[in-house]
Amino acid sequence: MASMIKPHHKQQEVCTSRPNYREARWERAVKVYTVNQESRYLLIFNVPALGVIKDLLELFAIYGEIEEYRLLDEYPCEPYTDVYYIKYRNIDAARIAKKKLDGWSFFGNQLHISYSPEYETIEDTREKLEQRRVLISQKTRGKCV
């Protein structure tokens, strides 16, 4: 993997143009993901370099079964922090974990989580698209489209 941070892994700025009726309890960046951008592979940035992998895995395992994880030594990060890669068994678990834990305070650092579709194989992508096709057909069954 290259030593540069990919643009889709960079944290977005807070949205300031949201209408008043759409304001949330806390400010957040607005980003829309397509099916191909979502992934069951997540990169977790800003993890303190204190050997807290066991605690990190316990936190992420709440949202689904983790198939694989590892420390990405070659990935650029802030001093005294690490970047971890986590692969969930299914994309729904990864989606929920990202939504719930992005911005989470973890040992004094605010986690940043991004999808990492570049780790997917062709079979992973094919499976993901088929799963979405089935979901859409279930939701639109019996409705005129």
Residue pairs with C-beta under 8 A, 6 or more apart in sequence:
1 72
1 74
1 75
1 118
3 74
3 75
3 76
4 76
5 75
5 76
6 118
8 37
8 114
8 115
9 43
9 45
9 114
9 116
11 29
11 45
11 112
12 29
12 30
12 31
13 29
14 27
14 28
14 29
15 27
15 28
15 29
15 30
18 30
28 103
33 115
35 128
35 129
35 132
36 117
36 125
36 128
36 129
37 115
37 117
38 91
38 94
38 95
38 115
38 117
38 128
39 91
39 94
39 115
39 116
39 117
39 119
39 120
39 124
39 128
40 87
40 88
40 89
40 90
40 91
40 93
40 94
40 124
40 128
41 85
41 86
41 87
41 88
41 94
41 115
41 116
41 117
41 119
41 120
42 85
42 86
42 87
42 88
42 94
42 97
42 98
42 113
42 114
42 115
42 116
43 72
43 75
43 83
43 84
43 85
43 113
43 114
43 115
43 116
44 56
44 60
44 83
44 84
44 85
44 86
44 111
44 112
44 113
45 77
45 81
45 83
45 111
45 112
45 113
45 114
46 77
46 78
46 81
46 109
46 110
46 111
46 112
47 56
47 81
47 82
47 83
47 84
47 106
47 109
47 111
48 80
48 81
48 82
48 106
48 107
48 108
48 109
49 80
49 81
49 82
50 107
52 106
52 107
53 69
53 71
53 84
55 106
55 107
56 84
56 106
57 66
57 69
57 86
59 101
59 104
59 106
60 66
60 86
60 97
60 101
62 97
63 88
63 93
63 94
63 96
63 97
63 100
63 101
64 88
64 89
64 90
64 92
64 93
64 94
64 96
64 97
65 88
65 89
65 90
65 93
66 86
66 87
66 88
66 89
67 87
67 88
67 89
68 85
68 86
68 87
69 84
69 85
69 86
69 87
70 84
70 85
71 82
71 83
71 84
71 85
72 82
72 83
72 84
72 85
75 83
77 83
81 109
85 116
85 119
86 94
86 97
87 119
88 94
88 97
91 128
91 131
94 115
97 113
98 113
98 114
98 115
101 111
101 113
102 111
102 112
102 113
103 110
103 111
103 112
104 110
104 111
105 111
117 125
120 128
